[in-house]
Amino acid sequence: MRVQSLTLAAAGAALLAPATLPVPAVSYAASGDRHRITADDLLARVQDCDQVSKGRYRSDAGTAATVPVCGTRQAVFWKADLDIDCDGQVTAHCNHGADPSFSAATAFQQSDGRQLNAEQLPYVVVPGPSGRWNHRESGVRGGAVAAVIYQDHVQYAVVGDTGPRDIIGEASYATAKALGVNPDPRVGGIASGVTYIVFKDSAIKPIEDQAAAQEEGERLAALFTGID
């Protein structure tokens, strides 16, 4: 779900006034990072952008297209906001009541054929293929390993869904919660400051194996940063 854009579209121009937006009462703390490769280690490798997309992306509908997809030999990356994707299996926090734009389908499925569980599985969303950028041509497919960085926190995830072809910056409820970002699909997310790094030609099978994603993410991050 595109939190800001879809909420505004549904509620109208009145929501443009910050005072009308609900303020979450709960403070979300990031889960304890136990990674050998730190956020600073990863961010040092993505300071410069060798743009691989033919154009730039919007962070939300109605905003300017300012976000390029950049690339290195090992990964693609972008720096954007984080909107909450709550699609897939119906859970306590991801359902039609909690998310007016809820979809019961994700682009990629679990090994048992079921849709992904956004509340439990850390995953990121990539834009649908277009002339601007086709993620498949960059070695990115369902189950590819991603490192999502916010402030000093790193969360390893998989590519689990696709979104609009002109918008970028979205991750699952579980990803946001792990980073200490409000995961509420209505009012959660964060407006900026999130870095997404997706490692080329990587894959977690089965896609729902979180332990494998963490282990492979750490290995690929070490290779990417050159840290033994």
C-alpha positions as CSV (number, residue, x, y, z in Angstrom):
1,M,0.0,0.0,0.0
2,R,1.2,3.5,-0.8
3,V,0.5,5.1,2.6
4,Q,0.7,8.8,1.9
5,S,-0.6,8.9,-1.7
6,L,-3.5,6.5,-1.3
7,T,-4.6,8.0,1.9
8,L,-4.6,11.5,0.4
9,A,-6.4,10.3,-2.7
10,A,-9.1,8.7,-0.6
11,A,-9.6,11.5,2.0
12,G,-9.2,14.5,-0.2
13,A,-7.4,17.7,0.0
14,A,-8.3,18.2,3.7
15,L,-5.6,15.8,4.7
16,L,-3.0,18.1,3.4
17,A,-3.1,20.0,6.7
18,P,-0.7,18.2,9.0
19,A,-3.0,18.8,12.0
20,T,-5.6,16.5,10.5
21,L,-3.4,13.4,10.3
22,P,-3.7,10.9,13.2
23,V,-0.7,10.8,15.5
24,P,0.3,7.3,16.5
25,A,0.3,6.9,20.3
26,V,2.9,4.1,20.3
27,S,6.6,4.5,20.0
28,Y,8.2,1.8,17.9
29,A,11.6,0.6,18.9
30,A,13.9,-1.1,16.3
31,S,14.7,-4.7,17.1
32,G,18.3,-5.1,18.3
33,D,20.8,-5.2,15.5
34,R,23.2,-8.0,15.7
35,H,24.9,-7.6,12.4
36,R,28.6,-7.5,11.9
37,I,28.3,-5.1,8.9
38,T,26.9,-1.8,10.2
39,A,24.7,0.8,8.6
40,D,27.7,3.1,8.3
41,D,29.6,0.3,6.5
42,L,26.8,-0.1,3.9
43,L,26.1,3.6,3.5
44,A,29.7,4.3,2.7
45,R,29.4,2.1,-0.4
46,V,26.3,4.0,-1.8
47,Q,27.4,7.6,-1.5
48,D,27.8,8.0,-5.2
49,C,25.1,7.1,-7.8
50,D,25.8,5.5,-11.1
51,Q,22.3,5.7,-12.4
52,V,20.9,2.5,-14.0
53,S,17.3,3.6,-14.4
54,K,16.5,5.6,-17.5
55,G,14.4,8.0,-15.5
56,R,13.6,8.9,-11.9
57,Y,10.8,7.7,-9.6
58,R,8.3,9.5,-7.4
59,S,8.2,8.6,-3.7
60,D,4.4,9.1,-3.7
61,A,1.8,9.9,-6.3
62,G,1.7,13.6,-7.0
63,T,5.3,14.3,-5.9
64,A,8.2,15.1,-8.2
65,A,10.2,12.3,-9.7
66,T,13.5,12.7,-7.9
67,V,14.7,9.2,-7.0
68,P,17.1,7.3,-9.3
69,V,17.9,3.6,-9.2
70,C,21.7,3.4,-8.9
71,G,23.9,0.4,-9.5
72,T,27.3,-1.2,-8.8
73,R,28.7,-4.5,-10.1
74,Q,27.1,-6.3,-7.0
75,A,23.9,-4.4,-6.3
76,V,21.3,-1.8,-7.1
77,F,20.2,0.8,-4.6
78,W,17.9,3.8,-4.1
79,K,17.3,6.3,-1.3
80,A,13.6,7.1,-0.6
81,D,10.8,7.0,1.8
82,L,9.2,3.9,3.4
83,D,5.5,3.3,2.7
84,I,3.9,0.3,4.3
85,D,3.0,-2.8,2.2
86,C,0.5,-4.9,4.1
87,D,-0.6,-7.1,1.2
88,G,-0.8,-10.9,1.1
89,Q,-2.1,-13.1,3.9
90,V,-4.9,-11.7,6.1
91,T,-3.4,-11.2,9.6
92,A,-4.3,-9.2,12.7
93,H,-2.7,-6.0,11.4
94,C,-2.9,-6.6,7.6
95,N,-6.5,-6.8,6.4
96,H,-9.2,-4.8,4.7
97,G,-10.2,-3.2,8.0
98,A,-6.7,-2.0,8.9
99,D,-5.7,-1.1,5.3
100,P,-8.3,0.3,2.9
101,S,-6.0,-0.5,0.0
102,F,-5.3,-4.1,1.2
103,S,-4.7,-6.7,-1.6
104,A,-4.8,-10.4,-0.8
105,A,-2.1,-11.0,-3.4
106,T,1.6,-10.4,-3.6
107,A,3.7,-10.6,-6.7
108,F,5.6,-13.6,-5.3
109,Q,4.4,-16.5,-3.2
110,Q,5.7,-18.9,-0.5
111,S,6.9,-22.4,-1.2
112,D,3.4,-23.7,-0.3
113,G,1.7,-21.5,-2.8
114,R,0.3,-19.1,-0.2
115,Q,0.7,-15.3,-0.5
116,L,3.4,-13.7,1.6
117,N,2.7,-12.6,5.1
118,A,3.6,-8.9,5.3
119,E,3.2,-8.8,9.1
120,Q,5.8,-11.6,9.6
121,L,8.1,-11.5,6.6
122,P,10.6,-8.6,6.0
123,Y,10.3,-7.9,2.3
124,V,10.7,-4.9,0.0
125,V,8.7,-3.8,-3.0
126,V,10.3,-3.0,-6.4
127,P,8.6,-0.9,-9.1
128,G,6.8,-2.9,-11.8
129,P,8.9,-3.4,-15.0
130,S,8.8,-0.4,-17.3
131,G,10.9,1.5,-19.8
132,R,12.2,3.5,-16.9
133,W,13.7,0.4,-15.3
134,N,13.2,-3.4,-15.4
135,H,14.4,-4.9,-12.2
136,R,14.9,-8.3,-13.9
137,E,17.5,-6.9,-16.2
138,S,19.5,-5.9,-13.1
139,G,19.5,-9.4,-11.8
140,V,16.6,-8.7,-9.3
141,R,13.8,-11.2,-9.0
142,G,11.4,-12.5,-6.3
143,G,13.4,-13.7,-3.3
144,A,16.5,-11.5,-4.0
145,V,18.2,-10.3,-0.8
146,A,18.0,-6.7,0.2
147,A,19.5,-4.6,3.0
148,V,17.2,-1.9,4.2
149,I,18.9,0.9,6.3
150,Y,17.2,3.5,8.4
151,Q,19.3,5.7,10.8
152,D,21.8,3.2,12.4
153,H,19.6,0.1,11.8
154,V,20.0,-2.6,9.2
155,Q,17.3,-5.1,8.3
156,Y,17.8,-7.9,5.8
157,A,14.8,-8.7,3.7
158,V,13.8,-10.3,0.4
159,V,12.1,-8.8,-2.7
160,G,8.5,-9.9,-2.1
161,D,6.2,-7.6,-4.1
162,T,6.0,-5.2,-7.0
163,G,4.4,-1.8,-7.0
164,P,3.5,1.0,-9.4
165,R,5.8,1.5,-12.3
166,D,6.6,5.1,-11.4
167,I,6.8,5.0,-7.6
168,I,9.5,3.6,-5.4
169,G,10.1,3.3,-1.6
170,E,8.0,0.6,0.0
171,A,8.5,-2.3,2.4
172,S,6.4,-4.8,4.4
173,Y,4.9,-4.2,7.8
174,A,7.5,-6.5,9.3
175,T,10.4,-4.6,7.7
176,A,9.2,-1.3,9.0
177,K,8.6,-2.6,12.5
178,A,12.1,-4.1,12.6
179,L,13.6,-0.8,11.7
180,G,11.7,1.1,14.4
181,V,9.3,2.7,11.9
182,N,5.6,2.8,12.7
183,P,4.2,-0.1,10.6
184,D,0.6,1.0,10.7
185,P,-0.7,0.8,7.0
186,R,-2.8,3.9,7.5
187,V,-0.5,6.4,9.2
188,G,2.8,4.6,9.4
189,G,5.9,4.7,7.3
190,I,8.6,7.4,7.1
191,A,8.9,10.3,4.7
192,S,12.6,10.0,3.8
193,G,16.0,8.7,4.9
194,V,15.7,5.0,4.0
195,T,18.3,3.3,1.8
196,Y,17.4,0.1,-0.1
197,I,20.3,-2.1,-1.4
198,V,19.3,-5.2,-3.4
199,F,22.0,-7.7,-4.2
200,K,22.1,-8.8,-7.8
201,D,21.5,-12.4,-8.8
202,S,20.8,-13.4,-5.2
203,A,17.8,-15.6,-4.1
204,I,16.4,-17.1,-1.0
205,K,14.5,-20.4,-1.5
206,P,12.1,-20.8,0.0
207,I,11.4,-17.1,0.0
208,E,9.8,-17.2,3.5
209,D,13.0,-18.5,5.1
210,Q,13.9,-15.5,7.3
211,A,17.0,-17.2,8.9
212,A,18.4,-17.8,5.4
213,A,17.8,-14.2,4.4
214,Q,19.6,-12.9,7.4
215,E,22.6,-15.2,6.9
216,E,22.9,-14.6,3.2
217,G,22.3,-10.8,3.7
218,E,25.2,-10.7,6.1
219,R,27.5,-12.6,3.7
220,L,26.6,-10.4,0.7
221,A,26.9,-7.3,2.8
222,A,30.4,-8.3,3.7
223,L,31.3,-8.9,0.1
224,F,29.7,-5.6,-0.9
225,T,31.6,-3.6,1.7
226,G,34.9,-5.5,1.4
227,I,34.8,-6.3,5.1
228,D,36.2,-9.7,6.0
